[in-house]
Amino acid sequence: MQLQNFVINDIKPLGIADKIGDLQLLFNQLTYSHIPIQNEGIYMGCISETDAHCFDSAKPISEYNYTIEGFFVRSTTNWLDVLEAFALNDSNIMPVLDENNKYIGYYELNDIIHLFNETPFFSEPGGILIVEKGIHDYSFSEISQIVETNDAKLLGAFISKMSSDLAQITIKIGNSSLNDIIQTFRRYSYNVVSGHEEDSYIESLKERSQYLDKYLNM
């Protein structure tokens, strides 16, 4: 994906000599969580809206340099790392610097999420499985093998939750019945947390349990 086409440069970074009031006014006009700050043309970082509205509007931004957050990405940073940078910094704007550390604009979170939604993981039809296994016991090669030996196509997988002893993996599988795949995961000691299609194994257990209850109550 060529993210360079999504760089926006309609916001000029404020300088540290500008007033906090100018920063507050800019936040009131925009919907961004942060505004870039520079010093003599050198990018310093961003100030958050939450911080800006706590400051004295008559003072210069330089009085609050300690609140500047120095996050950014490069124009060559891949889209997954850009998405991670948004998450780590709890921001909906991400400054972009070139290889010479010059500020060239910013990415907007909605644009990057839109790109993510266009990937086959989301755009292609299929089913979603969430499985979990011990943190040292799962492997993506094993997950791929389980899916593909059931004549299904793996469209994507990622770790969606991790604890000290368990990893939870979300899997997108191309159009195929999930029931056989679910049973194979169980044979490989994966716990199936949820499946997008009906899990006939669970339904069968429920039916047998209901039948047993009726038998015991006769």
N, C-alpha and C positions, 0 to 999 in steps of 0.2 A: 504494500500500500504506500502510495506517495503522499505522505502527510504534508509536504511542503506546500501543496495546493490549498491547505486549510489554515495556513498562517494568516492571522488577522493583524493589521497594524493601524487600526483607527484610534487606538488609545496611545497617546504619547506619555511615557513615564513622567511622573512629577519629579522635580528636583528637591534635594534636601533643604534648599533655601525657601521653597514654597511654604505657604501657611497650612497648618492643619485644617483650617476652614476650607481651603481649596480642595483638600482631600475629602473632607466630609461632604462638600457639595457634589463632588464627582460620584461618590457612593450613592448619594440621593438620586442622581440622574441615571445610574446604571444598576444592573442586577448582579454584579460580580462580587465575589467574596473577598477579593484582594485587588490592590492596585500596585503596579510596578513603580519602583523608586530608583532614581539614578543620581549620580554625583558627577557633574562635569562630563556627562555623556557616558559614564561607566555604570553599568547595571549593578545595583547593590542587593536588590531583593524586593519583597512585597510587604506591604502592611495590610493587615486584615481589617475588614469593616468593623468587626467587634471591637478591636483596639482603637481604631480611629475615632469612634464616637465617644470614647472615654477621655479623649485628650482635650486640652485647651485649644480652642479654634484660633486664638490669636498668636499662638507660638509657632515657630518654624518646625518643619518635620525633623530637622537635625536634632532637636531636643529629645526626640524619641527614637533615635537610631537603634537603641537596644531591642526594639520590638520588630525590627525588619527581619523577615524570614527569607533566607537566601536560596530558595528553591528555583530550579529552572530545568529545561531540557535543551538538548542540541537540535539543530535542524536535521541531524542524521539519526536521532534517537528513534528506535522502532516503536510501533504503535502500542505494543503491549507494555513496554517500559514507560511510555507516556501515560498510559492508563493507570499504571501503578503509581506514578508520581502524583497524579491527581488524588488518588486514594490516600497515599501516605501524608499528603499535606492538606487534606480536607479542603480542597480548593476547586472552584469551577472555572478558573483561568490559569493557564500555565505559560509563563514567559519562555520564549524561544531565543537562544543565542546561537550565533554561527561559530565556526571553528576558531575565530579570533576573539571570542567572548563579546561580540557586539550584539546588542539587543536588536532583533529584527521583527518582533511582533509577539503574538501569543496564540495559543490554541484555546478554543472554548470547549468545555467538557461535553456539551451536547453533540458537537460535531464528531468527537472521537467515539462517543457511544454509538452514534449513528453508523459509523464505519464498522464497529464491532457487531452491530445488529445485521450487517450485510454479509458477514462471514457465513460459510455453510453450516456452522454449528447452530446458527439461529434461522437462517433463511431456507435451508433444505428441509423437506418433510421427514419425519422420523419420530422415534420414541426417546424418552429420557429415562435413564436408570440412575439411581443413587445407591451406591454400594459402599460398604465399609469393611475394613480389615485391620489387623494389627499394624502399627506404624512400621515395623520391620518385616512384615510378611507380604505386603502387597507389592506388585510391580506392574508397570504399564505394559511391559511385554506380555505378561500373563493375561492382563485385561484384554489386550488386542487379540491374543490367541483365542480366548474364550468367545469373543464376539465373532471372529472370522471363521472359527471352526463350526459355527452355526449358520454359515453362509450369509452372514450379515456384514454390512459395511460400517466401520467405525468412523463417524464424522468429527469426533472430538472428545477429549476427556481432560478434566482438570481437578485438582484437589480443592474441594469446596469447603472443607472443614478439617482441622487437625488438632488433636489433643496430645497429651503426653504418651498415650498408648494406642490411639486409634486414628486412622486416616479415612476420611470420607471422600469418595470420588464420584463426581457427576459425569455421566457418559451420555453422549448423543449417538444414537444408532439409526442408520438409514432404514427406510421402510421395510419392516420385517416384524413378524410376530415375536414379542418379547418373552413369551412363556418359556420356550426352550432355553433361551439365553439365561433367564432368571434361574432355572433349575441347574444349569451348568455352573453359574456363579456359586450357588449353594454347595454344589459338590466340591468346589474348590475352597470351601470354608469362608466365603464372603457372606456377610449379612446384607440382605437386600433391604435398604431403608425405604425406598419407594420406587414405583414404576409407573410410567405414564399410561400404559395399557393395563387392562385387567390382569391380575395375577391369578391364574386358574389354580395354582397350587394352594394358595391361601383360601380361595373359595371352596376348593375341594375339602380342605381341612375343616372349614366351618360347617359344610354340609354333613360330614361324617360326625362331627361333634354333636350337631343337632340330632342326628339319627341315633347316636349313642344315648343321648339324654332321654329321648323318647322311649328307647328300649329299656333303660334302667328304671324308668318311671311306670312301666307297665305293671 
